[in-house]
């Protein structure tokens, strides 16, 4: 397993042994050991580990190089938008509108009036 993925699994599991991970996931220890010895373990195994340790299964797929960060974000944004309430959507739109307004400097009353008489 490549170093970044190994580090992710170690951090997620708190450094649990293969035997301990097998118990938590329900994957036979010999199978799990064989899968974790591969450069990229089967996606099903990675997802089972993520789920067993309450992690986002999409995250491990990005770390493993199975999908890109952009693909994960595209997949998540569509469902997040569909699940958002109307109030949540409007609040976000208002926040973005306010953010855009704050980026623009508005002239003071004196400056605005001075422009009229130039």
C-alpha positions as CSV (number, residue, x, y, z in Angstrom):
1,X,0.0,0.0,0.0
2,X,1.4,3.4,-0.9
3,X,2.7,5.6,1.9
4,X,-0.1,8.2,1.9
5,X,-2.8,5.5,2.0
6,X,-0.9,3.7,4.8
7,X,-0.7,6.8,6.8
8,X,-4.5,7.5,6.3
9,X,-5.4,4.0,7.5
10,X,-3.0,4.2,10.5
11,X,-4.4,7.6,11.6
12,X,-8.0,6.4,11.1
13,X,-7.5,3.2,13.0
14,X,-5.3,4.7,15.7
15,X,-2.5,2.3,14.6
16,X,-4.6,-0.8,15.1
17,X,-3.1,-4.1,14.0
18,X,-4.4,-6.0,11.0
19,X,-6.0,-8.4,13.4
20,X,-7.8,-5.6,15.2
21,X,-9.0,-4.0,12.0
22,X,-10.2,-7.4,10.8
23,X,-12.3,-7.7,14.0
24,X,-13.8,-4.2,13.6
25,X,-14.5,-4.5,9.9
26,X,-15.6,-8.2,9.8
27,X,-13.1,-8.9,7.0
28,X,-11.2,-12.2,7.6
29,X,-7.7,-11.3,8.9
30,X,-5.9,-13.3,6.1
31,X,-7.9,-11.5,3.4
32,X,-7.4,-8.1,5.0
33,X,-3.6,-8.7,5.3
34,X,-3.4,-9.7,1.7
35,X,-5.4,-6.7,0.5
36,X,-3.4,-4.2,2.6
37,X,-0.2,-5.6,1.1
38,X,-1.3,-4.5,-2.4
39,X,-0.2,-1.1,-3.8
40,X,-3.9,-0.2,-3.9
41,X,-6.2,-2.5,-1.9
42,X,-9.6,-3.3,-3.4
43,X,-12.0,-0.3,-3.1
44,X,-14.5,-2.5,-1.2
45,X,-11.9,-3.2,1.5
46,X,-11.0,0.5,1.8
47,X,-14.7,1.4,2.1
48,X,-15.3,-1.2,4.7
49,X,-12.4,0.2,6.8
50,X,-13.7,3.7,6.4
51,X,-17.2,2.7,7.4
52,X,-16.1,0.6,10.3
53,X,-14.2,3.6,11.8
54,X,-16.9,6.1,11.0
55,X,-15.0,7.9,8.2
56,X,-16.3,9.2,4.9
57,X,-15.8,6.4,2.3
58,X,-15.3,9.0,-0.4
59,X,-12.2,10.4,1.4
60,X,-10.4,7.1,1.3
61,X,-11.0,6.8,-2.4
62,X,-9.4,10.2,-3.0
63,X,-6.4,9.2,-0.8
64,X,-6.0,5.9,-2.7
65,X,-6.1,7.7,-6.0
66,X,-9.3,5.9,-7.1
67,X,-11.1,9.2,-7.7
68,X,-9.9,12.8,-7.8
69,X,-10.7,15.5,-5.3
70,X,-12.6,17.3,-8.0
71,X,-14.7,14.2,-8.7
72,X,-15.5,13.8,-5.0
73,X,-16.5,17.4,-4.7
74,X,-18.7,17.2,-7.8
75,X,-20.4,14.1,-6.5
76,X,-21.0,15.7,-3.1
77,X,-22.2,19.1,-4.2
78,X,-25.0,17.8,-6.3
79,X,-26.5,15.7,-3.5
80,X,-25.8,18.4,-0.9
81,X,-27.7,21.0,-3.0
82,X,-30.7,18.6,-3.5
83,X,-30.8,17.9,0.3
84,X,-30.5,21.6,1.4
85,X,-33.7,23.3,2.5
86,X,-34.9,26.4,0.8
87,X,-33.9,28.4,3.8
88,X,-30.4,27.0,3.7
89,X,-30.1,27.8,0.0
90,X,-31.4,31.4,0.5
91,X,-29.0,31.9,3.5
92,X,-26.1,30.8,1.4
93,X,-27.1,33.1,-1.5
94,X,-27.5,36.1,0.8
95,X,-24.0,35.3,2.4
96,X,-22.4,35.2,-1.1
97,X,-24.2,38.4,-2.1
98,X,-23.0,40.2,1.0
99,X,-19.5,38.9,0.5
100,X,-19.5,40.3,-3.0
101,X,-20.8,43.7,-1.8
102,X,-18.1,43.9,0.9
103,X,-15.4,43.5,-1.8
104,X,-16.6,46.7,-3.5
105,X,-15.8,50.0,-1.9
106,X,-18.9,52.3,-1.9
107,X,-18.3,56.0,-2.3
108,X,-19.2,58.3,0.6
109,X,-22.1,60.7,0.2
110,X,-19.7,63.5,-0.4
111,X,-17.8,61.6,-3.1
112,X,-21.0,60.6,-4.8
113,X,-22.2,64.1,-4.9
114,X,-18.9,65.5,-6.1
115,X,-19.0,63.2,-9.1
116,X,-22.3,64.7,-10.2
117,X,-20.8,68.2,-10.5
118,X,-17.6,67.3,-12.3
